[in-house]
Amino acid sequence: MLADRWYRGSRNSSAFVHQSVRFRGGEVLVYGGISIDGRTDLYIIRGGPLTARRYRDEILRPIVVTYAAAIGDDFILMDDN
C-alpha cells in the first residue's frame, strides 16, 4: 500500500510529498473454512484482487460447495471478512 506523507507547513504542495510503502511488504490473502465437523485446507489467493467472480470460481464452487455437501443439510455458510 502506497501512502503520501505530508509535512507540516507544506500547504499540500506536491514538492513536499514523500511517497512511502507501508509495512514494507506485499499482500497475502488466504481463505480457510472452520467448523465443528472439520475444516478446509487453506487456499492462497494469488494474481490480483479477489473479485466476486474469482470468489465464486476459486472459493465457493470448488471448496465451499464440496465441503457443504460433505456436511449435509445442517451446513450454514457464514461468510466474514
C-alpha positions in Angstrom: 0.0 0.0 0.0 1.5 3.3 -1.0 0.9 6.3 1.2 1.6 10.0 0.8 3.2 11.7 3.7 2.6 15.4 4.1 4.8 17.7 6.2 3.7 20.5 8.4 3.8 23.9 6.7 3.9 22.4 3.2 0.4 23.6 2.4 -0.2 20.4 0.4 2.5 21.4 -2.2 3.4 18.4 -4.3 7.1 19.5 -4.0 7.0 18.4 -0.3 5.3 15.0 -0.8 7.2 11.9 0.1 5.7 8.6 -1.1 6.4 5.5 1.1 5.4 1.9 1.3 3.6 1.0 4.5 4.7 -2.2 6.3 7.4 -2.9 3.7 5.7 -6.0 2.4 3.3 -7.4 -0.2 -0.2 -8.5 0.1 -1.3 -12.0 1.1 -4.9 -13.3 1.0 -5.8 -16.7 2.3 -9.2 -18.5 2.6 -10.0 -21.2 5.1 -13.1 -22.8 6.4 -13.6 -24.0 10.0 -16.5 -25.8 11.6 -17.3 -28.2 14.4 -17.3 -31.0 11.9 -13.9 -30.2 10.3 -12.0 -27.7 8.3 -11.0 -26.9 4.7 -7.4 -26.5 3.5 -6.0 -23.0 3.4 -6.3 -21.6 -0.1 -3.8 -18.9 -1.1 -5.3 -16.2 -3.3 -2.8 -15.0 -5.9 -2.9 -12.9 -9.0 -4.5 -9.6 -8.0 -7.7 -8.6 -6.3 -10.4 -11.1 -5.3 -13.4 -10.1 -7.3 -16.8 -11.5 -6.9 -16.3 -13.7 -10.0 -13.0 -15.0 -8.7 -14.5 -15.7 -5.3 -17.3 -17.7 -6.9 -15.0 -19.6 -9.3 -12.0 -20.2 -6.9 -13.6 -20.4 -3.5 -17.3 -21.1 -3.5 -17.7 -23.7 -6.2 -14.6 -25.8 -5.7 -14.1 -25.5 -1.9 -17.3 -24.4 -0.1 -19.8 -26.4 -2.2 -17.8 -29.6 -1.8 -17.4 -29.0 1.9 -21.1 -28.2 2.3 -22.1 -31.4 0.5 -19.9 -33.4 3.0 -21.7 -31.7 6.0 -25.2 -32.2 4.6 -28.4 -30.3 5.3 -27.1 -28.8 8.5 -24.5 -26.7 6.6 -24.8 -22.9 7.0 -22.4 -20.5 5.2 -21.4 -17.7 7.5 -19.1 -15.5 5.4 -17.0 -12.9 7.2 -14.2 -10.7 6.0 
